[in-house]
């Protein structure tokens, strides 16, 4: 039962959208299993560039059905705008996009609480996008969330929203000194959303399991990266869901035995958005060079990303955590023109050396990266269509990455467009 899972192996922004878009023509279904509109998956083809936040990255392939699973939290405003934008590009969405009836909704009070909490934390802020993702997941696990299926019972919805807002408005006003949210206006907004979203909503778990029984191929798409997993990432500087392989099963309702390939997406260097430990971060001209050449600015927020050398200690950790079968290396072209390339292969903690990734931040903030230095490579990678045609030092860098991580490389991205990818 072929399910391929595409997973970010670092702190997100690895280029998952491009790889999913590349693999989509060979599958029947592309399914998103966690996260929300805080994720931005960028796809470039011909002269067009598009950032998807909620719709799976297979939507630009007409024969592919796209699924938003129960593990995703949905911002109605963002979703409807994204549907409109995709349709404006000439792609059909209705009939090709299915949304789980059990997916939770992001409400206006989730966004207000998200922003208010970040302001209140000030220097201790997590660095969220302010899109309400965390508070929506909090309500989900507190069993007080609003799901799409709740929209079917309008009177019941009104009661739930009034009850929720009694609590949320009290917090916003008393704790954060913010304005209260208008109950009636919000209720009318979501009743209107129900009318527009109805054609897309179904029991997607049943749909996916039936598809597996029928021998169809599924590509599961995660958001963010493994080092942001709420359990296995650099807590508390993490997301509120599971971008790891386990999240695929709980976020879609497919059995673990259906997964036969797990592709780890690895950027050729490291980046991170927001606060939290980052052992290989470069606060120098090299870091600025990577940011400029790699256009390292958040697809969702526009925030500049922190940049650093490749961290093989962290990558070995996420590889073992997810069970990567192969790697897709992205942004190799950004490294061209650098005189030397460094890879962190171990950490020094006090007087000890370790190759283990400590995901508790008290330890991680104290580590000193131990590097191996490789020679850089020159040349424009544009137009190269075979691995053996890459500069010799680029090939050596790729080989070193695979060797030190312990997983073979199956795809290499040499530019942002679909065709700028080498398949090994």
VEXZABA-559599 format. One record per residue (C-alpha): residue in one letter; x, y, z; residue number from 1. Coordinates in Angstrom, 2 decimals. Each point is the difference from the previous one (the first is absolute). Last residue first. Layout:
<rs>
{"A",{X,Y,Z},NUM}
...
</rs>
This chain:
<rs>
{"X",{19.53,10.07,-8.86},424}
{"X",{-2.65,2.53,-1.03},423}
{"X",{1.43,3.43,-0.72},422}
{"X",{-2.26,3.01,0.45},421}
{"X",{-0.10,3.32,-1.83},420}
{"X",{-3.00,-1.03,-2.08},419}
{"X",{-2.45,0.89,2.73},418}
{"X",{1.43,3.50,0.48},417}
{"X",{1.79,1.27,3.13},416}
{"X",{3.58,-0.99,-0.89},415}
{"X",{2.48,-2.88,0.27},414}
{"X",{-2.22,-2.40,1.95},413}
{"X",{1.51,-3.44,0.56},412}
{"X",{-2.11,-3.15,0.27},411}
{"X",{0.69,-3.60,1.12},410}
{"X",{2.66,0.53,2.68},409}
{"X",{0.87,-3.10,2.06},408}
{"X",{-0.29,0.03,3.78},407}
{"X",{2.72,-0.32,2.65},406}
{"X",{0.13,3.65,1.02},405}
{"X",{3.81,0.14,-0.26},404}
{"X",{0.07,-2.02,-3.22},403}
{"X",{-2.84,1.80,-1.72},402}
{"X",{1.46,3.41,0.84},401}
{"X",{3.53,-1.05,-1.03},400}
{"X",{-1.30,-1.22,-3.36},399}
{"X",{-1.79,3.30,-0.56},398}
{"X",{3.13,1.99,0.87},397}
{"X",{2.13,-2.23,-2.26},396}
{"X",{-2.40,0.55,-2.90},395}
{"X",{0.20,3.74,0.56},394}
{"X",{3.80,-0.27,0.09},393}
{"X",{-0.02,-1.77,-3.38},392}
{"X",{-2.15,2.69,-1.61},391}
{"X",{-3.34,-1.50,-1.09},390}
{"X",{0.00,-1.86,-3.32},389}
{"X",{0.04,-3.39,1.71},388}
{"X",{-3.28,0.85,1.68},387}
{"X",{-1.74,0.46,-3.36},386}
{"X",{-2.20,2.79,-1.38},385}
{"X",{2.11,3.11,0.50},384}
{"X",{-1.84,2.91,-1.59},383}
{"X",{0.58,2.47,2.83},382}
{"X",{2.73,-1.19,2.39},381}
{"X",{2.04,3.19,-0.46},380}
{"X",{3.63,-0.53,0.91},379}
{"X",{2.37,-0.26,2.90},378}
{"X",{0.39,-2.56,2.76},377}
{"X",{0.97,0.02,3.66},376}
{"X",{2.64,-2.19,1.63},375}
{"X",{-1.17,-1.99,3.03},374}
{"X",{0.38,0.89,3.66},373}
{"X",{-1.03,-2.32,2.82},372}
{"X",{-1.51,1.87,2.88},371}
{"X",{-0.46,-0.45,3.74},370}
{"X",{-2.95,2.08,1.21},369}
{"X",{0.17,1.40,3.53},368}
{"X",{-2.94,-1.00,2.17},367}
{"X",{-1.32,2.20,2.82},366}
{"X",{-3.39,0.96,-1.50},365}
{"X",{-0.67,-3.66,-0.73},364}
{"X",{0.39,-0.96,3.65},363}
{"X",{-2.59,2.43,1.41},362}
{"X",{-2.02,-0.44,-3.20},361}
{"X",{-0.84,-3.64,0.56},360}
{"X",{0.25,-1.63,-3.43},359}
{"X",{3.45,-1.43,0.62},358}
{"X",{1.26,-1.26,-3.38},357}
{"X",{2.50,-2.82,0.46},356}
{"X",{3.43,0.09,-1.68},355}
{"X",{1.65,0.91,3.29},354}
{"X",{3.21,1.59,1.22},353}
{"X",{0.65,0.71,3.69},352}
{"X",{2.00,2.73,1.75},351}
{"X",{-2.92,2.42,0.13},350}
{"X",{-2.41,-1.14,-2.68},349}
{"X",{1.78,-0.42,-3.34},348}
{"X",{-2.30,-0.98,-2.83},347}
{"X",{0.63,-2.26,-2.98},346}
{"X",{-0.10,-0.10,-3.83},345}
{"X",{-0.69,3.67,-0.78},344}
{"X",{0.57,0.44,-3.73},343}
{"X",{2.08,2.82,-1.47},342}
{"X",{0.34,1.09,-3.60},341}
{"X",{2.98,1.92,-1.36},340}
{"X",{0.70,2.55,-2.72},339}
{"X",{-3.67,0.77,-0.64},338}
{"X",{-0.93,0.62,-3.64},337}
{"X",{-2.82,-2.52,-0.15},336}
{"X",{-1.66,-0.67,3.37},335}
{"X",{-3.33,1.52,-1.06},334}
{"X",{-0.17,-2.47,-2.92},333}
{"X",{-0.34,-2.90,2.46},332}
{"X",{-3.33,1.52,0.97},331}
{"X",{-1.72,-3.33,0.71},330}
{"X",{1.19,-3.51,0.83},329}
{"X",{-2.68,-2.70,-0.21},328}
{"X",{0.89,-2.87,2.31},327}
{"X",{-0.92,-3.67,0.07},326}
{"X",{-1.64,-2.69,2.13},325}
{"X",{-0.30,2.34,2.98},324}
{"X",{-1.03,-1.82,3.16},323}
{"X",{-1.65,2.98,1.66},322}
{"X",{1.81,0.17,3.35},321}
{"X",{3.14,-1.60,-1.38},320}
{"X",{0.21,2.58,-2.78},319}
{"X",{-0.92,2.81,2.39},318}
{"X",{2.92,-0.84,2.29},317}
{"X",{2.47,-0.56,-2.83},316}
{"X",{-1.05,3.41,-1.34},315}
{"X",{0.59,1.74,3.34},314}
{"X",{3.54,-1.35,0.20},313}
{"X",{0.51,0.72,-3.71},312}
{"X",{-0.49,3.75,0.51},311}
{"X",{0.51,1.82,-3.32},310}
{"X",{1.49,3.46,0.50},309}
{"X",{-2.07,2.97,1.09},308}
{"X",{-2.83,2.37,-0.85},307}
{"X",{-2.64,1.85,2.04},306}
{"X",{-3.01,0.71,-2.17},305}
{"X",{-1.17,3.51,-0.79},304}
{"X",{-3.73,0.45,0.69},303}
{"X",{-2.25,0.19,-3.06},302}
{"X",{-2.82,-1.51,2.06},301}
{"X",{-1.35,-2.84,-2.15},300}
{"X",{2.79,-0.66,-2.50},299}
{"X",{2.57,0.90,2.68},298}
{"X",{3.13,1.70,-1.32},297}
{"X",{3.09,-1.90,-0.97},296}
{"X",{0.54,1.10,-3.55},295}
{"X",{2.67,-2.70,-0.26},294}
{"X",{2.62,2.36,-1.37},293}
{"X",{-0.83,2.76,2.51},292}
{"X",{-0.44,-2.22,3.05},291}
{"X",{3.03,-2.14,-0.85},290}
{"X",{2.14,3.12,-0.50},289}
{"X",{-1.20,1.51,3.28},288}
{"X",{1.01,-3.18,1.82},287}
{"X",{3.40,0.08,-1.69},286}
{"X",{0.41,3.69,0.89},285}
{"X",{-0.46,-0.73,3.69},284}
{"X",{-2.54,-1.17,2.56},283}
{"X",{0.14,-3.60,-1.17},282}
{"X",{-2.30,-2.43,1.80},281}
{"X",{1.44,-3.51,0.43},280}
{"X",{-1.41,-0.73,3.47},279}
{"X",{-3.50,1.53,-0.51},278}
{"X",{-1.87,0.27,3.30},277}
{"X",{-3.43,1.68,0.00},276}
{"X",{-1.68,3.10,-1.38},275}
{"X",{-1.66,0.57,-3.34},274}
{"X",{0.87,-1.40,-3.40},273}
{"X",{2.81,-2.56,-0.44},272}
{"X",{2.37,-0.82,-2.81},271}
{"X",{2.61,-2.68,-0.67},270}
{"X",{2.12,-0.76,-3.09},269}
{"X",{-0.54,-2.29,-3.00},268}
{"X",{-3.71,-0.07,0.92},267}
{"X",{-1.06,-3.52,0.84},266}
{"X",{-3.42,-1.46,-0.86},265}
{"X",{-0.37,-3.46,1.54},264}
{"X",{-1.98,-2.37,-2.20},263}
{"X",{-1.89,-2.78,1.78},262}
{"X",{-1.00,-2.94,-2.21},261}
{"X",{-2.12,-3.10,0.66},260}
{"X",{-2.79,1.35,2.19},259}
{"X",{-3.18,-2.14,0.03},258}
{"X",{1.14,-1.95,3.07},257}
{"X",{-0.25,3.17,2.09},256}
{"X",{-3.80,0.03,-0.58},255}
{"X",{-1.67,3.06,-1.57},254}
{"X",{-2.14,2.28,2.17},253}
{"X",{1.25,3.23,-1.54},252}
{"X",{1.55,2.00,2.83},251}
{"X",{0.52,-2.98,2.31},250}
{"X",{1.83,-2.03,-2.64},249}
{"X",{1.95,2.86,-1.55},248}
{"X",{0.89,1.41,3.42},247}
{"X",{2.10,-3.09,0.69},246}
{"X",{2.30,0.96,-2.86},245}
{"X",{0.96,3.32,1.61},244}
{"X",{-1.69,3.40,-0.44},243}
{"X",{-1.88,-0.70,3.27},242}
{"X",{-2.06,2.92,1.31},241}
{"X",{0.27,3.21,2.01},240}
{"X",{3.21,1.39,-1.53},239}
{"X",{3.24,0.18,1.94},238}
{"X",{2.07,2.39,2.08},237}
{"X",{-1.22,-1.60,3.25},236}
{"X",{1.45,-2.54,-0.75},235}
{"X",{2.85,-0.51,-2.48},234}
{"X",{-1.76,-2.78,-1.89},233}
{"X",{-1.03,-3.53,0.97},232}
{"X",{-3.32,0.54,1.75},231}
{"X",{-1.43,3.15,-1.66},230}
{"X",{1.86,-0.73,-3.24},229}
{"X",{1.98,3.07,-1.07},228}
{"X",{3.22,-1.94,-0.63},227}
{"X",{-1.99,-2.18,-2.40},226}
{"X",{-0.83,2.86,-2.34},225}
{"X",{-2.90,2.32,-0.91},224}
{"X",{-2.89,-1.60,-1.94},223}
{"X",{-0.54,-3.62,-0.96},222}
{"X",{-1.12,-1.37,-3.34},221}
{"X",{-1.26,-3.54,-0.52},220}
{"X",{0.20,-1.38,-3.56},219}
{"X",{-2.58,-2.70,-0.63},218}
{"X",{-0.05,-2.65,-2.73},217}
{"X",{-3.23,-1.82,-0.79},216}
{"X",{-0.29,-3.76,0.39},215}
{"X",{-3.78,-0.08,0.49},214}
{"X",{0.42,-0.97,3.66},213}
{"X",{2.29,3.01,0.39},212}
{"X",{-2.67,2.24,-1.53},211}
{"X",{-2.55,-1.45,2.40},210}
{"X",{2.28,0.92,2.90},209}
{"X",{0.40,3.51,-1.40},208}
{"X",{-3.74,0.62,-0.47},207}
{"X",{-0.89,-1.45,3.41},206}
{"X",{2.55,2.31,1.60},205}
{"X",{-1.23,2.89,-2.15},204}
{"X",{-3.53,-0.06,1.40},203}
{"X",{-1.26,2.90,-2.11},202}
{"X",{0.08,3.79,-0.41},201}
{"X",{0.75,1.70,-3.33},200}
{"X",{-3.51,0.81,-1.23},199}
{"X",{-0.90,1.44,3.47},198}
{"X",{2.69,2.69,0.08},197}
{"X",{-2.06,2.88,-1.39},196}
{"X",{-3.15,-0.51,2.09},195}
{"X",{2.02,-0.72,3.15},194}
{"X",{2.03,3.18,-0.50},193}
{"X",{-3.23,2.03,0.12},192}
{"X",{-0.91,-1.61,3.33},191}
{"X",{3.54,0.77,1.12},190}
{"X",{-0.26,3.72,-0.72},189}
{"X",{-3.47,0.21,1.55},188}
{"X",{1.31,-1.51,3.25},187}
{"X",{2.96,2.38,0.05},186}
{"X",{-2.21,3.05,-0.39},185}
{"X",{-2.29,-1.22,2.79},184}
{"X",{2.81,-0.56,2.49},183}
{"X",{1.88,3.29,-0.44},182}
{"X",{3.54,-0.54,1.27},181}
{"X",{1.08,1.81,3.18},180}
{"X",{2.77,2.59,-0.18},179}
{"X",{3.40,-0.72,1.49},178}
{"X",{1.23,0.57,3.57},177}
{"X",{2.03,-3.24,-0.13},176}
{"X",{-1.15,-1.58,3.26},175}
{"X",{-3.45,1.48,0.67},174}
{"X",{-1.15,0.88,-3.53},173}
{"X",{1.42,-2.83,-2.07},172}
{"X",{-0.55,-2.57,2.76},171}
{"X",{-3.63,1.00,0.59},170}
{"X",{-0.54,0.13,-3.75},169}
{"X",{1.29,-3.56,-0.32},168}
{"X",{-2.22,-1.41,2.75},167}
{"X",{-3.32,1.54,-1.06},166}
{"X",{1.15,-0.50,-3.57},165}
{"X",{0.09,-3.77,0.32},164}
{"X",{-3.49,-0.20,1.48},163}
{"X",{-1.39,2.26,-2.72},162}
{"X",{1.78,-2.02,-2.67},161}
{"X",{-1.30,-3.32,1.33},160}
{"X",{-3.58,1.26,0.24},159}
{"X",{0.07,1.48,-3.50},158}
{"X",{1.46,-3.23,-1.38},157}
{"X",{-2.78,-2.06,1.60},156}
{"X",{-2.52,2.25,-1.68},155}
{"X",{1.81,-0.34,-3.31},154}
{"X",{0.44,-3.77,0.10},153}
{"X",{1.88,-0.72,-3.23},152}
{"X",{2.80,2.40,0.99},151}
{"X",{1.03,-2.43,2.74},150}
{"X",{1.29,-2.40,-2.67},149}
{"X",{2.67,2.55,-0.84},148}
{"X",{1.33,-0.26,3.53},147}
{"X",{-0.17,2.57,2.81},146}
{"X",{2.35,-0.62,2.93},145}
{"X",{-0.88,-0.57,3.66},144}
{"X",{1.50,-3.41,0.48},143}
{"X",{3.05,1.42,1.83},142}
{"X",{2.00,-1.77,-2.71},141}
{"X",{-1.72,1.92,-2.77},140}
{"X",{-0.11,3.21,2.03},139}
{"X",{3.80,-0.03,0.35},138}
{"X",{0.31,-0.88,-3.70},137}
{"X",{-1.94,3.15,-0.89},136}
{"X",{2.09,2.06,2.46},135}
{"X",{3.20,-1.19,-1.72},134}
{"X",{-1.13,0.68,-3.57},133}
{"X",{-1.46,3.47,0.58},132}
{"X",{1.78,1.62,-2.97},131}
{"X",{2.37,2.06,2.17},130}
{"X",{3.00,-1.40,-1.89},129}
{"X",{1.54,-1.28,3.23},128}
{"X",{3.33,1.25,1.33},127}
{"X",{-0.06,-1.82,3.35},126}
{"X",{0.03,3.27,1.93},125}
{"X",{2.21,0.18,3.09},124}
{"X",{1.20,3.54,-0.82},123}
{"X",{-3.63,1.20,-0.20},122}
{"X",{-2.10,-2.70,1.66},121}
{"X",{-2.99,2.36,0.10},120}
{"X",{0.35,0.95,-3.65},119}
{"X",{0.18,-3.67,-0.97},118}
{"X",{-3.04,-0.76,2.14},117}
{"X",{-2.02,2.79,-1.61},116}
{"X",{0.85,-1.14,-3.52},115}
{"X",{-1.08,-3.59,0.60},114}
{"X",{-3.05,1.04,2.02},113}
{"X",{-1.30,2.21,-2.80},112}
{"X",{0.64,-2.69,-2.60},111}
{"X",{-1.83,-2.63,2.05},110}
{"X",{-2.83,2.46,0.71},109}
{"X",{-0.62,0.40,-3.72},108}
{"X",{-0.58,-3.76,-0.28},107}
{"X",{2.30,-2.62,-1.46},106}
{"X",{-2.12,-2.99,-0.91},105}
{"X",{0.67,-3.63,0.86},104}
{"X",{0.03,-2.76,-2.61},103}
{"X",{-2.52,-2.78,0.71},102}
{"X",{-2.03,0.52,-3.18},101}
{"X",{3.24,-0.59,-1.89},100}
{"X",{0.44,2.15,-3.08},99}
{"X",{-0.09,-1.24,-3.60},98}
{"X",{1.40,1.99,-2.92},97}
{"X",{-0.37,-1.31,-3.56},96}
{"X",{-3.76,0.35,-0.56},95}
{"X",{0.22,3.75,0.55},94}
{"X",{3.58,1.13,-0.64},93}
{"X",{0.40,0.42,-3.77},92}
{"X",{3.17,1.80,-1.06},91}
{"X",{-0.09,3.12,-2.19},90}
{"X",{2.26,2.30,2.02},89}
{"X",{-3.11,1.72,1.37},88}
{"X",{-1.09,-3.40,1.34},87}
{"X",{3.17,-0.18,2.09},86}
{"X",{-0.56,3.52,1.32},85}
{"X",{-3.64,-0.63,0.94},84}
{"X",{0.86,-3.23,1.80},83}
{"X",{2.72,1.87,1.91},82}
{"X",{-2.44,2.73,1.01},81}
{"X",{-2.49,-2.62,1.20},80}
{"X",{2.68,-1.75,2.06},79}
{"X",{1.48,3.14,1.56},78}
{"X",{-3.40,1.26,1.17},77}
{"X",{-1.06,-3.42,1.27},76}
{"X",{3.21,-0.53,2.03},75}
{"X",{0.27,-3.77,0.24},74}
{"X",{1.83,-2.12,2.55},73}
{"X",{1.50,-3.07,-1.68},72}
{"X",{0.04,-3.41,1.72},71}
{"X",{-3.41,-0.93,-1.45},70}
{"X",{1.43,-0.12,-3.49},69}
{"X",{0.00,2.46,-2.89},68}
{"X",{-0.22,-2.17,-3.12},67}
{"X",{0.99,0.73,-3.59},66}
{"X",{-1.08,-2.12,-2.97},65}
{"X",{2.54,-0.16,-2.83},64}
{"X",{-0.85,-0.20,-3.72},63}
{"X",{0.17,3.78,-0.53},62}
{"X",{3.48,0.51,1.45},61}
{"X",{0.22,3.51,1.51},60}
{"X",{-1.81,-1.15,3.15},59}
{"X",{2.82,-2.37,0.97},58}
{"X",{1.47,2.40,2.57},57}
{"X",{-2.80,-0.58,2.48},56}
{"X",{-2.36,2.95,0.67},55}
{"X",{0.78,1.63,3.34},54}
{"X",{2.77,2.59,-0.40},53}
{"X",{0.92,-0.20,-3.69},52}
{"X",{2.49,2.52,-1.36},51}
{"X",{0.05,0.56,-3.76},50}
{"X",{2.73,1.02,-2.42},49}
{"X",{-0.54,0.22,-3.74},48}
{"X",{2.51,0.40,-2.83},47}
{"X",{0.05,-3.69,-1.01},46}
{"X",{-0.65,-1.78,3.27},45}
{"X",{0.76,1.00,3.57},44}
{"X",{-1.68,-1.47,3.08},43}
{"X",{0.38,1.41,3.51},42}
{"X",{-1.47,-1.82,2.98},41}
{"X",{-0.85,2.49,2.74},40}
{"X",{-0.95,-1.32,3.42},39}
{"X",{-1.68,2.22,2.59},38}
{"X",{-3.29,-0.68,-1.80},37}
{"X",{-0.36,-3.23,1.94},36}
{"X",{1.98,-2.93,1.29},35}
{"X",{-0.68,-3.68,-0.61},34}
{"X",{-0.82,-2.77,-2.54},33}
{"X",{-0.06,1.44,-3.53},32}
{"X",{-1.03,-2.62,-2.55},31}
{"X",{1.05,-0.36,-3.64},30}
{"X",{-2.03,-2.65,-1.83},29}
{"X",{0.40,-1.98,-3.23},28}
{"X",{3.78,-0.13,-0.17},27}
{"X",{2.72,0.25,-2.67},26}
{"X",{-0.84,3.56,-1.10},25}
{"X",{0.35,1.15,3.65},24}
{"X",{3.71,-0.80,0.46},23}
{"X",{1.29,3.35,-1.31},22}
{"X",{-2.71,2.03,1.73},21}
{"X",{0.80,-1.82,3.24},20}
{"X",{3.69,0.81,-0.52},19}
{"X",{-0.69,3.67,-0.71},18}
{"X",{-2.28,0.40,2.98},17}
{"X",{2.43,-1.73,2.36},16}
{"X",{2.71,2.62,-0.58},15}
{"X",{1.85,-0.15,3.33},14}
{"X",{-1.93,2.89,1.59},13}
{"X",{-0.41,-1.99,3.24},12}
{"X",{2.31,-0.35,3.00},11}
{"X",{1.89,-3.02,-1.41},10}
{"X",{-1.09,-3.32,-1.54},9}
{"X",{-3.13,1.24,-1.73},8}
{"X",{-2.11,-3.03,-0.85},7}
{"X",{-1.49,-1.44,-3.19},6}
{"X",{-1.95,-3.20,0.67},5}
{"X",{-0.55,-2.57,-2.76},4}
{"X",{-2.97,-2.35,0.41},3}
{"X",{-0.05,-3.15,-2.11},2}
{"X",{-2.12,-2.86,1.29},1}
</rs>
